[in-house]
Amino acid sequence: MKIIAFGGSPSKNSINKKLATYAAHLFENAEVEILDLNDFQMPLFSVDIEKEIGQHELAKAFLAKIATADILVVSLAENNGNYSAAFKNVFDWCSRITGKIFQEKPMLLMATSPGARGGLSVLEIAKNAFPRYGGNVKATFSLPSFDANFDIENSKISNPELDNQLRAIVNNF
């Protein structure tokens, strides 16, 4: 079983990438590949640029990575209540190649933030939107107050109740 995981942020210290990495490694007997959005930086999508250069090779590469997955583990950063611009740009470029970006792969969809809501706004937006783009969202999880509930040094959720919630989701996946 192959898991492709990524955080929806270009930050090199992305808390969402840390959460996605942790969650992906909870799946037993899985090969895990962590994607970095920085590897898929493209010009800001516009039909004018698309007309000039065609389908961007990095969008094709992102879709090819998704195609190799049996399960997707995605944790979205919340910027002003919505997707990060970096994630949205990858999403936009990929959507011009196929409407089914997530290719009907079973998905664990998550979000976290330093705040008490844990990215719930972006999680709700994605949970409603992703199925239209081939996202087979099997479960969602929000980690509130990242700094208080995640042990960065040991790369794991430090709050036992929240950790047990995520483990139960993974075990029932």
C-alpha positions as CSV (number, residue, x, y, z in Angstrom):
1,M,0.0,0.0,0.0
2,K,1.4,3.4,-1.0
3,I,0.5,6.6,0.7
4,I,1.1,10.0,-0.8
5,A,1.0,12.7,1.9
6,F,1.4,16.5,1.8
7,G,0.7,19.7,3.6
8,G,-1.1,22.5,1.8
9,S,1.6,25.1,2.6
10,P,4.9,26.1,1.0
11,S,6.5,26.8,4.4
12,K,9.6,24.8,5.0
13,N,8.4,24.4,8.6
14,S,4.8,23.7,7.6
15,I,2.8,22.4,10.6
16,N,0.4,20.8,8.1
17,K,3.2,18.9,6.5
18,K,4.3,17.7,10.0
19,L,0.7,16.6,10.7
20,A,0.3,14.8,7.4
21,T,3.7,13.1,7.8
22,Y,2.8,11.9,11.3
23,A,-0.7,10.6,10.2
24,A,0.7,8.9,7.1
25,H,3.2,6.9,9.2
26,L,0.3,5.6,11.4
27,F,-0.8,3.4,8.6
28,E,0.6,-0.1,9.0
29,N,2.7,-1.7,6.3
30,A,2.6,1.3,4.1
31,E,5.2,2.9,1.8
32,V,4.9,6.6,2.5
33,E,6.0,9.4,0.2
34,I,5.8,13.0,1.4
35,L,5.4,15.7,-1.2
36,D,6.6,19.2,-0.7
37,L,4.5,21.9,-2.5
38,N,7.8,23.8,-3.1
39,D,8.7,21.1,-5.6
40,F,5.6,22.1,-7.6
41,Q,6.0,25.9,-7.9
42,M,4.5,27.3,-11.0
43,P,3.6,30.7,-12.2
44,L,0.3,32.0,-10.9
45,F,-2.3,30.3,-13.1
46,S,-3.9,32.4,-15.8
47,V,-5.5,31.4,-19.1
48,D,-3.0,33.7,-20.8
49,I,0.0,31.9,-19.3
50,E,-1.6,28.6,-20.1
51,K,-2.2,29.6,-23.7
52,E,1.5,30.6,-23.9
53,I,3.1,27.5,-22.3
54,G,0.4,24.9,-22.3
55,Q,-0.1,22.4,-19.5
56,H,2.6,22.9,-17.0
57,E,5.0,20.0,-16.5
58,L,5.0,20.3,-12.7
59,A,1.2,20.0,-12.7
60,K,1.6,16.8,-14.8
61,A,4.2,15.6,-12.3
62,F,1.9,16.3,-9.3
63,L,-0.9,14.4,-11.0
64,A,1.5,11.5,-11.7
65,K,2.4,11.4,-8.0
66,I,-1.2,11.2,-7.0
67,A,-1.7,8.4,-9.5
68,T,0.8,6.2,-7.7
69,A,-1.1,6.4,-4.4
70,D,-3.5,3.9,-2.8
71,I,-4.3,6.5,-0.1
72,L,-3.9,10.3,0.1
73,V,-3.2,12.0,3.4
74,V,-3.7,15.7,3.0
75,S,-3.4,18.4,5.7
76,L,-4.4,21.9,4.5
77,A,-3.1,25.1,5.7
78,E,-5.7,27.8,6.4
79,N,-4.9,31.3,5.1
80,N,-7.6,33.8,5.9
81,G,-10.2,31.0,6.1
82,N,-9.3,29.4,2.8
83,Y,-6.6,27.3,1.0
84,S,-3.1,28.7,0.8
85,A,-2.2,30.4,-2.4
86,A,0.5,27.8,-3.1
87,F,-1.9,24.9,-2.8
88,K,-4.7,26.7,-4.8
89,N,-2.2,27.4,-7.6
90,V,-1.2,23.7,-7.9
91,F,-4.9,22.8,-7.7
92,D,-5.7,25.3,-10.5
93,W,-3.0,24.1,-12.8
94,C,-3.9,20.5,-12.3
95,S,-7.6,21.1,-12.8
96,R,-6.8,22.3,-16.3
97,I,-5.4,18.8,-17.1
98,T,-8.2,16.8,-15.4
99,G,-11.3,17.6,-13.4
100,K,-10.5,14.6,-11.2
101,I,-7.3,15.9,-9.6
102,F,-7.5,13.4,-6.7
103,Q,-8.3,10.5,-9.0
104,E,-10.9,8.9,-6.6
105,K,-8.2,7.9,-4.2
106,P,-9.4,7.3,-0.6
107,M,-8.4,10.4,1.3
108,L,-7.7,11.3,4.9
109,L,-8.3,15.1,4.9
110,M,-7.0,17.2,7.7
111,A,-6.0,20.6,8.9
112,T,-4.2,22.2,11.7
113,S,-3.4,25.7,12.8
114,P,-1.9,27.5,15.8
115,G,-5.5,28.6,16.7
116,A,-8.2,26.8,18.6
117,R,-10.3,26.1,15.5
118,G,-7.5,24.0,14.0
119,G,-8.2,25.1,10.4
120,L,-11.8,24.1,10.5
121,S,-12.8,26.7,7.9
122,V,-10.5,25.3,5.2
123,L,-11.3,21.8,6.2
124,E,-15.0,22.4,5.7
125,I,-14.4,24.1,2.3
126,A,-12.2,21.2,1.1
127,K,-14.6,18.5,2.5
128,N,-17.4,20.0,0.4
129,A,-15.3,20.8,-2.7
130,F,-12.9,17.9,-3.1
131,P,-15.5,15.2,-4.1
132,R,-16.2,17.3,-7.2
133,Y,-12.5,16.9,-8.1
134,G,-12.2,13.2,-7.5
135,G,-11.5,13.4,-3.8
136,N,-12.9,10.3,-2.1
137,V,-12.8,11.8,1.4
138,K,-13.1,8.9,3.8
139,A,-12.4,10.8,7.0
140,T,-11.5,14.3,8.3
141,F,-9.4,15.4,11.3
142,S,-8.6,18.8,12.7
143,L,-5.8,19.4,15.2
144,P,-6.5,22.6,17.1
145,S,-3.8,24.7,18.8
146,F,-0.9,23.0,17.0
147,D,1.8,24.3,19.3
148,A,0.0,23.0,22.4
149,N,-1.0,19.6,20.9
150,F,2.0,18.6,18.8
151,D,5.4,17.6,20.0
152,I,7.7,18.9,17.2
153,E,10.8,17.3,18.7
154,N,9.3,13.9,18.6
155,S,7.1,14.5,15.5
156,K,3.9,13.4,17.1
157,I,0.6,14.6,18.6
158,S,1.2,15.2,22.3
159,N,-2.4,15.4,23.4
160,P,-3.4,11.8,24.1
161,E,-7.1,12.3,23.4
162,L,-6.5,13.9,20.0
163,D,-3.8,11.3,19.2
164,N,-6.3,8.5,20.0
165,Q,-8.9,10.2,17.8
166,L,-6.5,10.2,14.8
167,R,-5.3,6.7,15.5
168,A,-8.9,5.5,15.6
169,I,-9.6,7.2,12.2
170,V,-6.5,5.5,10.7
171,N,-7.4,2.1,12.2
172,N,-10.9,2.3,10.7
173,F,-9.8,3.7,7.4
